Amino acid sequence: MSRRRGRKASRGTPTRRTLVWIAVLVVVLVVVDVVLVALALSRTEPSSNGTPGPVPTFSSVPRPPSSEPARPTSSAGPSTSATADPAASVVPVRRLLSASTGRDAWRAWSGACGGADGVLEHTEDGGASWTRVDLGDVRGAVLALRADEAGVSVVIGSGPTCATVVRTSTDGGTTWREGVVGSAGIVVGPDGVVLSSGTVAEPCAEPVEAAEADLTIAVVCEDGLVSRSGSSPWASLPVRGVRSLAAEGAVFTVARSGATGCDGVQLASLPSDGTVLTAVGCATGADASGAVALARVGTAVWLWAGDDVLVSDDGGATW
């Protein structure tokens, strides 16, 4: 019995060789673990190839979204910068005024080709009240305006190129029909000064308006008054402060600002040959700080200055 128990005990107890192999296996596992840890640390170690840059910072306030998504730019061709709408420089916004009698007249804010449409208004009570008149199916800038007892004609410039059409009404602007070139008077447009006989080059950089008296054309410019007779060259006239002018027969009626002795707008007479400027009257208190428009029919003279429209029945002597 004692021998069998001794044999069973020897089988259940590990031998010395087994213990050695177990120890070797543990050592190998420890070595492998150490190697793996070393490799992992070497991969996460910061690089020493240069000086580390600053740590980026971020704002906690979100950026507002853009009102318009960014547009991709092409590198295939040269870049272009945005430019202003050329229509704005085709025809400056100005005032136009034309009268058929001392009680009946038409006025317009020109607008701009390719931009805001012109506005046309009509009065039948000497300027006490004005009624806006629709131009029908034509939209654009009002480049010229002329009224008489038979009706009213306008030149409309449409689109960026300021293509012009003439429209005439004989029923107070209720209906419009195609008009005859020249019926609306001289046109100051993008191609020059347009007469009934043809187009002539502009005499200055920014012509304001033009009128014709006895085959002589006078043009109001930013820096003075110029004129020409027939096909002769443009010539400067020694008249300063001219804001507007109107023609009656062979005489120009001129509206001036800054004239000595007139606190407002002075009215003067200038023959078509430009020889002598004669003061006629003064519209005292008339606002000459902005655009001024003048019209004449017979002895009735109309003056549009600031917010007021004044009428003189004696050629501008009194208002």
Protein Blocks (a to p, Z undefined) as FASTA:
>chain_A
ZZmmmmmmmmmpccfklmmmmmmmmmmmmmmmmmmmmmmmmmmpccfkbccdddddddfb
dcdddfbdcddddfkbccddddddfklmmpccddddddfbfkbccdddebjghiacdddd
ddfegomaccdddehjagcddfbdcddfkbccddddedjkopacddddfegomaccddde
hjlopaddfkbccdfkbccddfbfbdfbdcdeehiacdddfkbccddehjbccdddfbeh
iabdcdehjaccdddehiahiacjddddddfklmaccdfbdcehiackbccddddehjbc
cddehjbccddfehomaZZ
